[in-house]
Amino acid sequence: MDVTLPEETLLEMYWIMLLSRRLDERAWALHRQGKIAFHISAIGHEAAQVGAAYAIRRGYDWIAPYYRDLTLMLALGYTPREFMLSLMGKKGDPSSGGRQMPSHWSLKRANVISHSAPVATQTSHAAGIGLAIKLRGEDKVVITTVGEGSTSQGEWYEGVNWAAVHQLPVVFIIVNNLYAISVRQEQQMAVRNAADKALGLGLPGVSADGMDFLAMYQVMKEAVERARSGGGPTIVEAKVYRITPHSSDDDDRSYRPREEVEQFKQRDPLSLARQRLEKEGLLSAQKVAELEQRAKEVVEDAVRFGESAPYPDPEEAAYPVYAEEVRHA
């Protein structure tokens, strides 16, 4: 392999990708059964996310995610049970206590900040955290993710420009799955690669094969090391493909041909990771079967846990949205 990582780390990365896929698939089934109201999928994005997660110091660095970051969140310690609480709007959901849409993440113990539904707003938050890190003289790094459609938003340009001007320790990840909901890349940007936008903002831009977890890890590792050492921000474009519709409310048959979807399924990141590890002698058919059984059990446990959990009490509607007590110095 081109990347030197311990065997146990490579297997752990594969496990997280597999678990994310099986949770994601179950979420689609729960939606079709009428048990949840909404789901937005990470299928096809798993490799890019796990590669990014393992390039940072998890629990030490800061993350400003976007809604398709299930695999990233699992790598940061978000549990399958917590994911089901979020999907079902249950009381123990760590992101919002069951008040926010599913997959609008936050996780205080992992330095994952909450974000809002309007896309690209987390970019400005990441730049602000990066400025605080620099002012404090810390060696932490911030990573933030957006889809390529979000790079057409003003907030994205403002956040990246601020980080570039002040040389802040931020890595801006653009997850390019070719479609901003139903709008293809060439209809909303004139550049060939989303990373090319870095040229006009004064910082490096790098494109990575986001279907290859080790290729993404290598590119991210270099960008993170650059940020941590005081070299400033980087734009990392992860080229992926969204195998599923945009969300459970979307019918992608209206805007993209089935032939294209089937073509990209041939580069399914989970299958590619398994084949690579099998070739290196790290995975066997028996080990794959054991991991599949483990994933099935974990998913079943998470669903049972979520279904049995209570909904928030009506009295909790305003808390913790508003502080119960405000102290003035």
Helices and strands as residue ranges (DSSP letters): H 7-32, H 46-53, E 62-64, H 70-75, H 80-88, G 108-110, H 121-136, E 142-147, G 148-152, H 154-165, E 170-176, E 179-180, E 183-184, G 185-187, G 194-201, E 205-209, H 213-228, E 234-239, G 252-254, H 258-265, H 269-279, H 285-308, G 314-316
